[in-house]
Amino acid sequence: MKGKVSLVGLTKKYGESLAVDDLNLTIEAGQYCCLLGPSGCGKSTTLRMIAGHEAVSSGQVLLNNKDVTHASPRQRGTAMMFQNYALFPHMTCLENVAYGLKVAGINKDERTIASKEMLELVGMIEHQHKLPAHLSGGQQQRIALARALICKPDVILLDEPLSALDPFLRIQMRKELKRIQRQLGLTFIHVTHSQEEAFALADVAVVMKDGIIEQSGTPKSIFEKPASAFVADFIGGHNVIVPSPSLSDIPSPFSVRADHIEITPKDEKSCHDTISVAAEIIDVEFQAQFYFVEADIGDGQRCMCFIPESQLDPLLVTSGQKVDLNWRRDQMNPFNITH
Ligand SMILES: Nc1ncnc2c1ncn2[C@@H]1O[C@H](COP(=O)(O)OP(=O)(O)OP(=O)(O)O)[C@@H](O)[C@H]1O
């Protein structure tokens, strides 16, 4: 199976500033990989270096174990789908999709058949004769995807492909991307700043910060054990807590999931495997299936708790109420990375 991508010491410098710093990563053939991180962390630069649209300062890009670091984009076996779709406005959908085959010298009959197949795959065959301007954002995106797929690349590179779509369409297209990736068995590398998107799609999520990989793994493994305070904060749903004197047997910062915290009346519980922290409720927000409760635990630290709708005691959990927050000792996550 083709489509294995290896990044070896991949580095990009703009002047003195390091945009991507000694990245080492292997993406296996047929995996859906999401590069995830805040703005400026180096995701797009990494993607562009894999595509061959950005020169590498040092290190290597290997495709199927072959060094393609200095190969042109067309020689690599990768295809890029851009954020703005970059469709040719004067060409119909069919012509846009067929363009790559035309450049490759494929005859008209063959490229029409192949392009129609691709339009079927992305659900756009009935729009084949329309111009891009007459399509919705989601439809334009399907055409852009068909165009990227037409030359049968081993790897598809997608830079924030869903960011221009409204929330409903974004979820629909997310499912489509996954379906097509699974159906064709291709490697997809997808850049996003949305943790939700990355977790929904990725076999492997790579969380980046300041040009380095902070953590990579399955979304579940990252959510269950964020490696650093940065990852815990970025993926959400976790509290990063710096132990205060009342937690004297806990030496260093840790995270605890918001849905693992239980709220009880003050001083009610002291089970030996449970950590209890005195807190004052700041705010309670109804979020349909659960309540979002914010509480002050002293030393300027706030804790968020997700309490299932059916389990919240409205007499206990109101603003200003003094309570205990409790979680099991084994639900505390110490960090592997403490920089
Ligand atoms: N052409 C360039 N010249 C100089 N600096 C650049 C250039 N392109 C990117 N950078 C810098 O490199 C760093 C990484 O940028 P990059 O676009 O890869 O980040 P990103 O994580 O994709 O961000 P975003 O989500 O905002 O697109 C940033 O500090 C950025 O300012």
The ligand as an SDF file (V2000), in Angstrom:
LIG
                    3D

 31 33  0  0  0  0  0  0  0  0999 V2000
    6.3740   33.3810    4.1310 N   0  0  0  0  0  0  0  0  0  0  0  0
    6.6580   33.5840    5.4340 C   0  0  0  0  0  0  0  0  0  0  0  0
    7.6030   34.4690    5.8210 N   0  0  0  0  0  0  0  0  0  0  0  0
    7.9180   34.6720    7.1070 C   0  0  0  0  0  0  0  0  0  0  0  0
    7.3290   34.0180    8.1390 N   0  0  0  0  0  0  0  0  0  0  0  0
    6.3800   33.1250    7.8280 C   0  0  0  0  0  0  0  0  0  0  0  0
    5.9830   32.8550    6.4760 C   0  0  0  0  0  0  0  0  0  0  0  0
    5.0060   31.9160    6.4820 N   0  0  0  0  0  0  0  0  0  0  0  0
    4.8060   31.6100    7.7840 C   0  0  0  0  0  0  0  0  0  0  0  0
    5.6170   32.3360    8.5890 N   0  0  0  0  0  0  0  0  0  0  0  0
    5.6830   32.2610   10.0590 C   0  0  0  0  0  0  0  0  0  0  0  0
    5.9290   30.9140   10.4160 O   0  0  0  0  0  0  0  0  0  0  0  0
    5.1630   30.5460   11.5550 C   0  0  0  0  0  0  0  0  0  0  0  0
    4.2940   29.3490   11.2340 C   0  0  0  0  0  0  0  0  0  0  0  0
    3.3090   29.7440   10.2770 O   0  0  0  0  0  0  0  0  0  0  0  0
    2.2050   28.7380    9.7190 P   0  0  0  0  0  0  0  0  0  0  0  0
    1.4150   29.4750    8.6870 O   0  0  0  0  0  0  0  0  0  0  0  0
    2.8500   27.4790    9.3270 O   0  0  0  0  0  0  0  0  0  0  0  0
    1.3500   28.5070   11.0230 O   0  0  0  0  0  0  0  0  0  0  0  0
   -0.0720   27.8170   11.1500 P   0  0  0  0  0  0  0  0  0  0  0  0
   -0.0050   26.9780   12.3630 O   0  0  0  0  0  0  0  0  0  0  0  0
   -0.4540   27.1450    9.8900 O   0  0  0  0  0  0  0  0  0  0  0  0
   -0.9940   29.0780   11.4170 O   0  0  0  0  0  0  0  0  0  0  0  0
   -2.4930   29.4070   10.8620 P   0  0  0  0  0  0  0  0  0  0  0  0
   -3.4040   28.4330   11.5460 O   0  0  0  0  0  0  0  0  0  0  0  0
   -2.6850   30.8170   11.3330 O   0  0  0  0  0  0  0  0  0  0  0  0
   -2.4430   29.2680    9.3830 O   0  0  0  0  0  0  0  0  0  0  0  0
    4.3860   31.7750   11.9750 C   0  0  0  0  0  0  0  0  0  0  0  0
    5.1030   32.4370   13.0020 O   0  0  0  0  0  0  0  0  0  0  0  0
    4.3670   32.6100   10.7150 C   0  0  0  0  0  0  0  0  0  0  0  0
    4.3010   33.9800   11.0400 O   0  0  0  0  0  0  0  0  0  0  0  0
  1  2  1  0
  2  3  1  0
  2  7  2  0
  3  4  2  0
  4  5  1  0
  5  6  2  0
  6  7  1  0
  6 10  1  0
  7  8  1  0
  8  9  2  0
  9 10  1  0
 10 11  1  0
 11 12  1  0
 11 30  1  0
 12 13  1  0
 13 14  1  0
 13 28  1  0
 14 15  1  0
 15 16  1  0
 16 17  2  0
 16 18  1  0
 16 19  1  0
 19 20  1  0
 20 21  2  0
 20 22  1  0
 20 23  1  0
 23 24  1  0
 24 25  2  0
 24 26  1  0
 24 27  1  0
 28 29  1  0
 28 30  1  0
 30 31  1  0
M  END
$$$$
